Amino acid sequence: MKVVGIVGSPRAESNTEILVQKVLEGAKSKGAEVEIFKINDMNINWCQGCFYCQQYGECKQKDDMQLIYKAIKSADALVIGTPIYMGHVTAQTKTFLDRLLAMINVFKGDSALKGKNLAIIYSQGRGNDGETVLKELGTRLSNFGMKFVGIVGGNGLNEPGAVKKKEDLLKAAYQLGTRIV
Ligand SMILES: Cc1cc2nc3c(=O)[nH]c(=O)nc-3n(C[C@H](O)[C@H](O)[C@H](O)COP(=O)(O)O)c2cc1C
């Protein structure tokens, strides 16, 4: 059993990253092998919309996204974590999501994501729309065959590391991790 975590925050002491790590801890407690990627620290370019992937089954861009494709292919579950920026996922997260197209064949209705469990983590400041925004992402990825297991996140988290004081969120993230394996 392998679980891959994606962190879409650019910050050090990111609340999103802390919660994603908690999910991975929960998964590890059930015997899973885990791997985490922080998009901001990687060399990942925007999707160029060329549809090469739809014809050849792989992305034409040979950047660090290749490491993530490889990891997700061999994984049983994926954890996507993002802060809410301007009411949406961060640019880092969106770039990752766009590049996921290379794992999906929209014309054949085929998907390398099929059957993999999905957990979503978010962190936000003063807003309270994170859950709504990310539930929509969960539904979208379910349409590509993923099994959307759950979502954990909260607001009031502008301070880096603030989530360390939110026992309820830490516990919920850990429990989510035990349910995705
Ligand atoms: C550019 C930018 C846009 C933001 N937009 C929102 C927003 O629309 N709603 C909200 O509640 N918080 C917003 N925030 C606050 C972040 O979501 C919040 O600080 C979050 O907890 C950061 O997560 P991190 O600690 O994982 O980096 C924004 C922050 C930045 C830097």
The ligand as an SDF file (V2000), in Angstrom:
LIG
                    3D

 31 33  0  0  0  0  0  0  0  0999 V2000
   -2.5540   35.4270   -2.2570 C   0  0  0  0  0  0  0  0  0  0  0  0
   -3.3780   34.9250   -1.1080 C   0  0  0  0  0  0  0  0  0  0  0  0
   -4.7420   34.7850   -1.2770 C   0  0  0  0  0  0  0  0  0  0  0  0
   -5.5290   34.3150   -0.2210 C   0  0  0  0  0  0  0  0  0  0  0  0
   -6.8760   34.1760   -0.4250 N   0  0  0  0  0  0  0  0  0  0  0  0
   -7.6450   33.6900    0.5840 C   0  0  0  0  0  0  0  0  0  0  0  0
   -9.0530   33.5090    0.3890 C   0  0  0  0  0  0  0  0  0  0  0  0
   -9.6050   33.7510   -0.6700 O   0  0  0  0  0  0  0  0  0  0  0  0
   -9.7770   33.0370    1.4270 N   0  0  0  0  0  0  0  0  0  0  0  0
   -9.1930   32.7350    2.6460 C   0  0  0  0  0  0  0  0  0  0  0  0
   -9.9050   32.3120    3.5560 O   0  0  0  0  0  0  0  0  0  0  0  0
   -7.8600   32.8760    2.8470 N   0  0  0  0  0  0  0  0  0  0  0  0
   -7.0780   33.3420    1.8430 C   0  0  0  0  0  0  0  0  0  0  0  0
   -5.7200   33.4590    2.0220 N   0  0  0  0  0  0  0  0  0  0  0  0
   -5.1140   32.9800    3.2860 C   0  0  0  0  0  0  0  0  0  0  0  0
   -4.5690   31.5620    3.1850 C   0  0  0  0  0  0  0  0  0  0  0  0
   -5.5280   30.6860    2.6660 O   0  0  0  0  0  0  0  0  0  0  0  0
   -4.1510   31.0600    4.5720 C   0  0  0  0  0  0  0  0  0  0  0  0
   -3.1240   31.8650    5.0960 O   0  0  0  0  0  0  0  0  0  0  0  0
   -3.7490   29.6100    4.5790 C   0  0  0  0  0  0  0  0  0  0  0  0
   -3.9020   29.0740    5.8600 O   0  0  0  0  0  0  0  0  0  0  0  0
   -2.3130   29.3870    4.1070 C   0  0  0  0  0  0  0  0  0  0  0  0
   -2.0140   28.0190    4.1080 O   0  0  0  0  0  0  0  0  0  0  0  0
   -0.5300   27.4890    4.4070 P   0  0  0  0  0  0  0  0  0  0  0  0
   -0.2400   27.7980    5.8570 O   0  0  0  0  0  0  0  0  0  0  0  0
   -0.6010   26.0360    4.1360 O   0  0  0  0  0  0  0  0  0  0  0  0
    0.3970   28.1980    3.4820 O   0  0  0  0  0  0  0  0  0  0  0  0
   -4.9240   33.9560    1.0030 C   0  0  0  0  0  0  0  0  0  0  0  0
   -3.5280   34.0950    1.1590 C   0  0  0  0  0  0  0  0  0  0  0  0
   -2.7590   34.5760    0.1180 C   0  0  0  0  0  0  0  0  0  0  0  0
   -1.2630   34.7080    0.3000 C   0  0  0  0  0  0  0  0  0  0  0  0
  1  2  1  0
  2  3  1  0
  2 30  2  0
  3  4  2  0
  4  5  1  0
  4 28  1  0
  5  6  2  0
  6  7  1  0
  6 13  1  0
  7  8  2  0
  7  9  1  0
  9 10  1  0
 10 11  2  0
 10 12  1  0
 12 13  2  0
 13 14  1  0
 14 15  1  0
 14 28  1  0
 15 16  1  0
 16 17  1  0
 16 18  1  0
 18 19  1  0
 18 20  1  0
 20 21  1  0
 20 22  1  0
 22 23  1  0
 23 24  1  0
 24 25  2  0
 24 26  1  0
 24 27  1  0
 28 29  2  0
 29 30  1  0
 30 31  1  0
M  END
$$$$
